[in-house]
Amino acid sequence: MSEEVFIIEEFSEKVELMRLYYKVIGDGKFMQAIDKFKNKQGFGIDPVSCIFANEYQPGEEGYFGETGVNFSLPSYG
C-alpha cells in the first residue's frame, strides 16, 4: 500500500488534524494517550496514530527528523 506524506504548514490545518485525532481516539482512550505523551511515547488506535520523533532512529523506516510529532490519519488532505 502506498502512503502519501503531507507536511502541514498552516496552523489551522494542524489544529484540525489534532482535533480529528482526538475525536477518533475518544474520551475512553484520552487519558491513556496523555499518559504515553508525558513520556514522549506515541499512541494510536487503528487507523490513527501520534508518534514522537524520538521513537525513530535516522535511517529507520518512518524517521521524520530529530524533533516533532507525526499525526497520521487515513485520507487526510
N, C-alpha and C positions, 0 to 999 in steps of 0.2 A: 504494500500500500504506500503510495506516495503522499508525503506530508508537505504542505506548504508552510513556510515560516514567514510571519509578518512582524516587523518591528514597528510598534506603535509609538509614535512621537507625540501625538495630540493628547493633551491631558484629559480632555473629556472622554476620549475613547479608552484611555487607560482606566478611568473610573468606571465606565460602562462594563469593561471586561471583568474587573474585580467584582462589580455588583452581580454580574451573571454567575461568576464562580461561586460566590456565597449563596446565591439563590439555589444553585444546583446542590451544594452540599447540605443546605438546610440547617434549621435550628438544631436538629438532632446530632449533627456532627460538628457544629461550630466550635464547641469547647475542645473537642479532640484536635481540630485543626490548630486552634490557638496554642494548645499545649505543645504541639510539634513546632510551630513557628517560633516560639520563645527559645527553642534550642537550635534554631536555624536549620530545621528539617522541613521538607516539603510534606504536603498532604494532598491526597486526591481520592476521588470516587469516580470510577469509570463513567463517563469519558472525560472528566475534567481533572486537572492537576495544577498544583502550585509547587514549583521547585526552586530552591535557592542555588545560586552559583557555586557555593562551596561543596555541593554534593557531587560535582563532576571534576575530573582532572583534565588538563589540556590533552588533546588527542583522543579523549574518550567520546564515544557517540553521545550526542546530546549536549556537549560542552558549549556554553554560550558566553564565556568570558569569566573573569575573576570576580566580578561583582554583579549584583542584580537579582531579579526574580523573574521566573518564567511562568506565566499563567497560560495554560493550554486548554482550549475549548474546541470542539469539533465545529468546522464550518463557520468560524468567526471571521468576519472581514468582509 
